[in-house]
Amino acid sequence: MKLSIIIPVYNEEKTVAQLIKKVRAVRLPVEKKEIIIVNDGSSDGTALVLSKIKSNDKDFKIIHHKINQGKGAAVRTGIKKATCEYIIIQDADLEYDPTDITKLLIPVLEGNAIVVYGTRLNRLPDFSRDERSALFFLHYLGNRMLSLTTSLLYMNWLTDMECCYKLFPKKALNGMTLHARGFELEPEITAKLLKKGFKIAEVSISTNPRGYNEGKKLDTIKDGSKAIWALVKYRFIN
């Protein structure tokens, strides 16, 4: 298998270099690993940090958006540049451990799945860590509600539709037009993969969730509302 890892980046100057180092160092059971970083018009020092990362590897690419367009737009740019048969999305912070990518690859390599998502939520709330604040608990409940909505609308049980780690073959996107510019990419690509007949398997992963004061960008109410609308809309239109 050949794998393209797409990393959308927006204002992650504190973490992006370390994350890229981890992704480049991780050993995966693949024939080829292509890394595509899309700097989505960051206004902090992200571009400067990226400019200091040296590589002569043709399978390591850094792309810059002149203005911020949103995570969905950054991922779509990465998809256009991807040359491998499989694609996975990796956030630029340090919440997700790149070593977990292997867990998603195994069901595909063993012939048991074609599309695999990570799940952080195949569990009860953890009030000592992940759901340590009221806002994080609200985020947990919102994600579970979105996953239940997805399961009911598309008849594929999911526990964590919003998880960053989504592994899918690039050919699955043939004939598919993605419109999302922001975080609504997650429900859009999920809905359209399911409508094309792809069953989504899940594997449990671990995360190190950061707080909103550390740069977390998701707006639980605003982005959750957009996600619900996307799930309903794409159930009936393309």
C-alpha positions in Angstrom: 0.0 0.0 0.0 1.0 3.6 -0.7 -0.2 6.2 1.7 -0.6 10.0 1.5 -0.8 11.8 4.8 -2.5 15.2 4.5 -1.8 17.7 7.3 -3.9 20.8 7.3 -2.2 23.6 9.3 -3.6 26.8 10.7 -1.7 28.8 13.4 0.1 25.9 14.9 3.6 27.4 15.2 4.0 25.7 18.7 3.3 22.2 17.6 3.7 21.8 13.8 7.5 21.1 13.7 7.2 18.4 16.4 4.2 16.9 14.8 5.9 16.7 11.4 9.0 15.1 13.0 6.7 12.5 14.5 5.0 11.8 11.2 8.2 11.5 9.3 9.7 9.2 11.9 6.8 6.8 12.4 7.3 3.4 10.8 4.2 2.3 9.0 3.5 -1.0 7.2 3.3 0.7 3.8 5.4 0.6 0.6 5.5 4.4 0.4 4.6 7.3 2.7 3.9 10.7 1.2 3.5 13.7 3.5 1.5 16.8 2.3 1.4 19.8 4.6 -1.1 22.6 3.7 -0.5 25.8 5.5 -4.0 27.4 5.4 -3.0 31.1 5.5 -1.6 31.1 9.1 -1.3 34.5 10.7 1.3 33.4 13.4 4.8 32.1 12.8 3.7 28.8 11.2 5.0 29.7 7.8 8.4 30.6 9.3 8.6 27.3 11.2 7.7 25.4 8.0 10.4 27.4 6.0 13.0 26.0 8.3 12.1 22.4 7.7 14.5 21.1 5.1 13.9 18.1 2.8 15.0 16.9 -0.5 12.4 14.1 -0.4 10.0 14.3 -3.3 7.4 12.6 -1.1 7.4 15.6 1.4 5.4 18.6 0.2 4.6 21.9 1.8 1.8 24.0 0.2 0.7 27.5 1.3 -2.7 29.1 1.0 -2.3 32.9 0.7 -5.4 33.4 2.9 -7.2 31.3 5.4 -9.9 29.2 3.8 -10.8 26.6 6.4 -9.8 23.0 7.3 -12.0 21.6 4.6 -10.4 23.7 1.9 -6.9 22.8 3.1 -7.8 19.0 3.0 -9.2 19.4 -0.5 -6.0 21.0 -1.6 -4.1 18.1 -0.1 -6.3 15.6 -1.8 -5.6 17.2 -5.2 -1.9 16.9 -4.6 -2.0 13.3 -3.3 -0.5 10.7 -5.5 -0.9 7.5 -3.4 -3.7 5.0 -3.5 -4.8 5.7 0.1 -5.2 8.9 2.0 -5.4 9.7 5.7 -5.9 13.1 7.5 -3.6 14.1 10.3 -4.2 17.2 12.5 -1.2 19.5 13.0 -1.5 19.7 16.8 -0.3 17.0 19.1 -3.7 15.5 20.1 -3.4 12.5 17.8 -0.4 10.2 17.9 0.8 9.2 14.4 1.8 5.7 15.7 -2.0 5.1 15.8 -2.1 5.3 12.0 -0.9 1.7 11.9 -4.1 0.6 13.8 -6.2 2.0 10.9 -4.0 0.4 8.3 -4.3 -3.1 9.7 -8.0 -3.8 8.8 -7.3 -2.7 5.2 -4.0 -4.7 4.9 -5.8 -7.8 6.2 -8.6 -7.3 3.7 -11.3 -6.7 6.4 -12.2 -3.1 5.4 -11.8 -0.5 2.7 -12.5 2.7 4.7 -11.4 3.0 8.4 -12.0 5.8 10.9 -10.4 6.2 14.3 -12.7 6.5 17.3 -12.0 8.3 20.6 -15.5 7.7 21.9 -16.1 4.0 22.0 -16.2 4.4 25.8 -18.0 6.2 28.6 -17.0 9.8 29.5 -13.7 10.2 31.3 -14.3 13.0 33.8 -10.7 12.8 35.0 -9.1 13.6 31.7 -10.9 13.9 28.3 -14.2 15.3 29.7 -12.5 17.1 32.6 -14.5 20.3 32.1 -18.1 21.2 31.3 -17.2 22.4 27.8 -15.3 19.2 27.0 -18.2 17.1 28.3 -20.5 19.1 26.0 -18.1 18.4 23.2 -18.3 14.7 24.0 -22.1 14.7 24.0 -22.2 16.7 20.7 -19.9 14.2 19.0 -21.9 11.3 20.2 -25.1 12.9 19.0 -23.5 13.6 15.6 -22.4 10.0 15.3 -25.8 8.7 16.3 -27.4 11.0 13.6 -24.9 9.7 11.0 -25.7 6.1 12.0 -29.5 6.5 11.8 -29.4 8.5 8.5 -26.9 6.3 6.7 -27.3 2.9 8.4 -23.7 2.5 9.3 -23.0 2.4 13.1 -20.3 5.0 14.0 -19.2 6.2 17.4 -17.0 9.1 16.4 -17.8 10.5 13.0 -15.9 13.7 13.8 -12.6 11.9 14.4 -9.7 13.4 12.4 -8.3 10.0 11.5 -10.1 9.0 8.3 -8.4 6.4 6.0 -9.9 5.9 2.6 -8.8 5.0 -0.9 -8.3 8.0 -3.2 -10.4 6.3 -5.9 -13.3 6.4 -3.5 -13.5 10.1 -4.2 -13.9 9.6 -8.0 -16.9 11.4 -9.2 -17.3 13.0 -5.7 -17.3 16.8 -5.3 -16.4 18.1 -1.9 -17.7 21.6 -1.1 -16.8 22.0 2.6 -14.4 24.8 3.5 -14.4 24.3 7.3 -15.0 21.5 9.8 -18.1 20.5 8.0 -15.8 18.4 5.8 -16.0 15.6 8.4 -19.8 15.0 7.9 -19.7 15.7 4.2 -17.0 13.2 3.3 -18.6 10.6 5.6 -22.0 11.1 4.1 -20.7 10.8 0.6 -18.6 7.8 1.2 -21.5 6.0 2.8 -23.8 7.0 0.0 -21.4 5.5 -2.5 -21.7 2.2 -0.7 -18.5 2.1 1.4 -18.9 0.6 4.8 -16.9 2.4 7.5 -15.0 0.4 10.1 -13.7 2.0 13.3 -10.6 1.3 15.4 -10.0 2.7 18.9 -7.3 5.3 19.2 -5.9 7.4 22.1 -5.7 11.2 22.1 -4.2 13.9 24.2 -6.9 16.6 24.1 -5.8 20.2 24.4 -7.9 23.0 25.9 -9.3 26.0 24.1 -6.7 28.2 25.8 -4.1 26.0 24.1 -5.4 26.7 20.6 -8.3 24.3 20.1 -10.4 25.8 17.3 -13.6 23.9 17.2 -16.8 25.8 18.2 -19.1 23.1 19.7 -22.4 24.9 19.0 -21.6 26.6 15.7 -19.6 23.8 14.1 -22.0 21.2 15.5 -25.0 22.9 13.9 -23.2 23.0 10.6 -22.4 19.3 10.9 -26.0 18.4 11.6 -27.2 20.4 8.6 -24.5 18.8 6.4 -25.5 15.3 7.4 -29.2 15.9 6.6 -28.5 17.8 3.4 -26.1 15.3 1.9 -28.5 12.5 2.7 -30.8 13.8 -0.1 -28.4 15.7 -2.4 -24.9 15.4 -3.7 
